[in-house]
Amino acid sequence: MIRYLATRGLSLALSLLVASLVIFLVLNVVPGDPARYMLGMNARPDTVAALRAELGLDQPAAARYLAWLGGMARGDFGTSYTYRTPVAGMILDRVGVSLPLALYALALSTAIAIPLGLFAAARRGRAADTGVMAATQLGIAVPNFWLAMLLVLVFAVRLRWFAAGGFPGWGAGILAGMKALTLPAIALAAPQAAILARVARAALIETLGEDFIRTARAKGLTGGQALTRHALRNAMIPVLTIIGLQFSFLLAGAIIIENVFFLPGLGRLVFQAISQRDLVVVQSVVMLLVCAVILVTFLVDIAYVLVDPRLRRT
Amino acid sequence: MKRFLLGLALALAAGAAGAAPRADIVIGMQLEPPHLDPTAGAAAAIDEVTYANVFEGLTRFGPDGEVEPDLAESWEISDDGLSWVFHLRPGVKFQDGTPFSADDVAFSIERAMEAESQNAQKGLFDGIASVNVIDDQTVEIALDVPKSSLLSSLAWGDAVMVSPATAEKNRTEPVGTGPFSFSNWVQGDRIELVRNPDYWGAPAKLDKVTFKFISDPTAAYAAVMAGDVDAFPVFPAPENLEQFKADPRFLVMVGTTEGETILAMNNARAPFDDIRVREAVAHAIDRAAIIDGAMFGYGVPIGSHFPPHNPAYEDLTALSAHDPEKAKALLAEAGHAGDISVTLTLPPPSYARRGGEIVAAQLRAVGIDVAIANVEWAQWLEQVFTNHDYDLTIVAHTEPNDIDIYARDDYYFGYHDPVLKALWDGYQQVTDAADQRELLRAMQERIAGRYVNGFLFQLAKTGVADKRIKGLWINAPTPANDMTAVEWTE
């Protein structure tokens, strides 16, 4: 186990280093000068030069890369070019929206998908199964931003149960915060739940054909008991893989949903930062997301081992 | 149950009878300001939050663009036009309690002019030799050359008065002399201002103003419809305005801006270094089709680089009337037979992206092959504006009184014209209003006659607000949401 963790840890560090280099190079190739963007069309060339110097943009790329890496190693993410505030604080504020939203959506999608998968697997081939499969097909086909707009039109514009978007801040209370995240979480969760339910159903049906299920039935368990006690645990590996992928996607890929609900999350921050060429912010947020994705993959790997003791030997 | 109903009825009655008008408002804006110091950045969103609310200048723009006294009550000009003495309004305080005096005027202007200044409009201060404090309430601005535009230059958001004690922190905690104080900024979501109780003038009618940032046009529509936002003074999607017009809850406001939307041509590069080709482009364009197709009918055609609502405006659209046959003839005369192939570079705003599609189709109709390249603002500024690496582009020039860009040598139009330069220099030196108008007309005629660019339309300001709100600006003479006189009527 320790050797396993050590190799995983090393490859994690290497992945991060390579990611940082790729991010930095890509962002430096993209045309556009943050100083010119901030000062606009009427600014004098010397004004732009003065700002570039203040931002450190007149330094060579290699020096800027090393300074950035060094800063990150010390926990200093740098200062945003446009906002002129420390990037770490900005990211922390945004994570306070994006992380709860991702967890909320993941909880919703898992809570819907697992029972749905069990239900369909138990009745495989029958009308109920066909119905669930059709519904999940629809769930996958509907783009989440379209569903989001529909939710806004029905629940915000027409019924006025929810605000059309925005986030009051956690200072306004947990309930107010959760309420603001409910429609976005539903919009994010629906397609994920559809995918997860299909994966769960397929994995369950496959395990139901295994010998140990026949043994379980033979020793007197009902179909339902065999399904929940034996099949579910053995079907968890593909389900966990998908949940892990979905969490990374929900954390990093909520940009469109954040725009539809104008939530101050990470996605909107990075979107805005790209258009303003606020490279320090883009680099740091992307690095953070890379870290999160790698970390989640790592945790999922560990979860495999916990769920399936057979993997410990490999 | 009866008691409950009675209580409910009483509560409703009390609510209806004693309901004072709301004292807070939520204003929607598409873009969030990067920071809040109008003297250190070009983003219009900075002024849209702070101008006339948090910060004030010696002079200011009124709702229709007129230049009015602000922190300067009055002024005298010496006979040679080189010395302007400003008398400051007494009893003015910054929001942190420090009194405003002539020293602050000198500090603010000198700070904007110094070498390491990050003022995005340093040109406003051109010609100023020195700022001399005469006493606490009196300050002289000495000029090198006469500058008839001084009063309007000082009215810009980039020339507001700041305090030496707080200037460095204005980006995140702005302190000015205006009727509202900065209160809170939740980045990515909203900025809140509260009434300044010690304001020198008539106090603001609202207690609190919240600016909420919604970049997606569909989301903006939903936020207005759901009542989350009370007014959206610059609404991002003209296609939704009809729906607001049909809804009795809303008022649609259509006003003017200083934004001349032009099809800029690279005069320094073939084929647009040939005036016949430029004239052909001008005649190939059908402005009405562009305004209807791209702007849903909002916008006024222009024939030169000048706003139609300005008293010095001259209608020169006839010089470049839509005439595809004439365009083809001009191209043939210039020796082109379908051999022109150019790129139209388009920045993100919808006037450019939508208008660009229509312009490209109109140019193809006269035999000019146009490829469209969509770019982001940052790339546009670098490639087109700074490096002049483009053939055609569409952009709105939103600065007021900016016809002088045609007199600049290194400007991205690549247009060099001693005649126009002489006219602009002359304009700076005359102070008589009639003479100024005469020169402004001559400049409009000059650039229209030289077909420097394709002149498309004056950008409209289209906004929507709850019908019960009074006092919002209809026009946009400068980027601003002056909230001082805004109130709820019921």
Contacts between the chains, C-beta under 8 A, distances in Angstrom:
chain1	res1	chain2	res2	distance
A	30	B	379	7.9
A	31	B	378	7.4
A	31	B	379	4.7
A	31	B	382	5.2
A	31	B	383	6.2
A	32	B	376	6.7
A	32	B	377	8.0
A	32	B	378	2.9
A	32	B	379	4.8
A	32	B	381	7.0
A	32	B	382	5.3
A	33	B	378	7.0
A	33	B	381	7.1
A	33	B	382	5.5
A	33	B	386	7.6
A	34	B	378	7.4
A	36	B	378	7.6
A	36	B	381	4.8
A	36	B	382	6.3
A	36	B	385	7.7
A	36	B	386	6.2
A	37	B	377	6.5
A	37	B	378	4.7
A	37	B	381	6.0
A	38	B	34	6.5
A	38	B	41	5.3
A	38	B	42	6.7
A	38	B	43	7.2
A	38	B	120	7.7
A	39	B	41	6.8
A	39	B	42	5.2
A	39	B	118	7.0
A	39	B	120	4.4
A	40	B	41	7.7
A	40	B	42	2.5
A	40	B	43	7.4
A	40	B	120	5.1
A	40	B	381	7.8
A	41	B	42	7.1
A	41	B	381	7.3
A	41	B	385	6.0
A	41	B	397	7.7
A	41	B	399	7.9
A	42	B	42	6.9
A	42	B	120	6.2
A	42	B	121	5.2
A	42	B	123	6.2
A	42	B	399	6.4
A	43	B	42	6.5
A	43	B	119	8.0
A	43	B	120	4.6
A	43	B	121	7.5
A	43	B	122	7.2
A	44	B	122	5.2
A	44	B	123	7.2
A	46	B	115	7.3
A	47	B	117	6.8
A	47	B	118	6.2
A	47	B	119	6.7
A	47	B	120	7.0
A	47	B	122	5.8
A	50	B	115	7.2
A	50	B	116	4.9
A	50	B	117	7.3
A	50	B	118	6.4
A	51	B	118	5.2
A	54	B	116	7.8
A	54	B	118	7.6
A	82	B	34	3.9
A	82	B	35	7.1
A	83	B	34	5.9
A	83	B	35	6.1
A	83	B	187	6.9
A	84	B	35	6.0
A	84	B	171	5.3
A	84	B	172	7.2
A	85	B	172	6.4
A	85	B	187	8.0
A	90	B	187	6.4
A	93	B	186	7.9
A	93	B	187	6.3
A	93	B	188	7.6
A	94	B	188	6.6
A	149	B	218	6.1
A	149	B	222	7.5
A	152	B	219	7.6
A	152	B	222	4.6
A	152	B	226	7.6
A	153	B	222	6.9
A	156	B	222	6.1
A	156	B	226	4.4
A	156	B	228	7.7
A	157	B	222	5.7
A	157	B	225	4.5
A	157	B	226	4.9
A	160	B	226	6.6
A	160	B	227	7.5
A	163	B	226	6.7
A	163	B	228	5.1
A	164	B	219	6.9
A	164	B	222	4.1
A	164	B	223	4.6
A	164	B	225	7.4
A	164	B	226	4.0
A	164	B	228	5.0
A	165	B	214	7.1
A	165	B	219	5.7
A	165	B	222	7.2
A	165	B	223	6.2
A	165	B	228	7.1
A	166	B	189	6.2
A	166	B	190	7.5
A	166	B	212	6.5
A	166	B	214	8.0
A	166	B	223	7.6
A	166	B	228	6.5
A	167	B	186	8.0
A	167	B	189	5.8
A	169	B	186	5.8
A	169	B	189	7.6
A	259	B	215	6.4
A	259	B	216	4.5
A	259	B	219	6.7
A	260	B	216	6.1
A	260	B	218	7.0
A	260	B	219	5.5
A	261	B	219	6.9
A	262	B	189	7.5
A	262	B	212	7.7
A	262	B	213	6.9
A	262	B	214	4.5
A	262	B	215	7.2
A	262	B	216	6.9
A	262	B	219	5.3
A	262	B	223	7.3
A	263	B	188	7.9
A	263	B	189	7.9
A	264	B	186	6.6
A	264	B	187	6.5
A	264	B	188	2.8
A	264	B	189	4.3
A	265	B	188	7.5
A	268	B	188	5.8
A	268	B	215	7.8
A	269	B	188	6.2
A	272	B	32	7.2
A	272	B	188	7.8
A	272	B	215	7.9
A	275	B	348	8.0
A	275	B	376	5.7
A	275	B	377	6.6
A	275	B	378	6.7
A	276	B	34	6.7
A	276	B	378	7.0
A	277	B	378	4.5
